[in-house]
Amino acid sequence: MQFVVPLTLATAATVVAAQPTGCCVLGGDGSGIIVGGGPLATAPGAAPSLTSLALGASPAGGFVTVLAGFKQTGAPPAGPEAASAGWIITRGADGGQNLTAWASAGGGAPPVCTRASAPAGAFVSAFAMCAGAGQLWDTPLQAYALPGAFQAQTWASGNTSYAAFTDGSCAPLGVSSAQSPLGGGAWTMSATWASAVAPPAAWAVPPAACGF
């Protein structure tokens, strides 16, 4: 299942009351890919720049991946090898979580890569791209109206990230986070394309040039 978000949905209108109900991207099982664009800094102290962005999640595969700086449009990128920067959070064999991040160093040099481990739930609360109790975004924030009689709901994950979805179809409108493992600053993605199909297993594998 795939969905293209009309550009007219990007502008919120009057805030309205609504009963928030949890949902997964496009009504799926928690698997999903969101593609769009927004500002992201890829090095500590660097100013954020506008870039292509994709967020993918696979509950069965146990990973959540963010890709940046790829050239594909209208469809998801092939994976980390096609992205100039990004990070992958995977479920560890010991029940913890592993995070791998990379960013292009430019000039043909190998990317700058880092890897860290933490207890379960340290990086993401869940590996399903859903909103609601026990999900990736678990706290309802605000309901609002969009042009064309669409209704939307924003959901938060603690104080670190939030996402907005249309009611009913659960089409993603955007994702925002207070931090990233690359530049350390906030990043925001406006969604332009989405799918309820899990990203391929290649999305859980860092670029070969990282040497992990």
HELIX and SHEET records of a PDB file:
HELIX    1   1 LEU A    7  ALA A   10  5                                   4    
HELIX    2   2 VAL A   25  GLY A   27  5                                   3    
HELIX    3   3 PRO A   80  ALA A   82  5                                   3    
HELIX    4   4 ALA A  201  ALA A  204  5                                   4    
HELIX    5   5 ALA A  208  CYS A  210  5                                   3    
SHEET    1   A 8 GLN A   2  VAL A   4  0                                        
SHEET    2   A 8 TRP A 187  SER A 195 -1                                        
SHEET    3   A 8 GLY A  32  LEU A  40 -1                                        
SHEET    4   A 8 SER A  49  SER A  58 -1                                        
SHEET    5   A 8 PHE A  63  ALA A  68 -1                                        
SHEET    6   A 8 ALA A  85  ARG A  91 -1                                        
SHEET    7   A 8 GLN A  97  ALA A 103 -1                                        
SHEET    8   A 8 VAL A 112  ALA A 118 -1                                        
SHEET    1   B 6 GLN A   2  VAL A   4  0                                        
SHEET    2   B 6 TRP A 187  SER A 195 -1                                        
SHEET    3   B 6 PRO A 172  SER A 177 -1                                        
SHEET    4   B 6 SER A 161  THR A 166 -1                                        
SHEET    5   B 6 PHE A 150  SER A 157 -1                                        
SHEET    6   B 6 THR A 139  LEU A 146 -1                                        
SHEET    1   C 2 CYS A  23  CYS A  24  0                                        
SHEET    2   C 2 CYS A 130  ALA A 131 -1                                        
END                                                                             
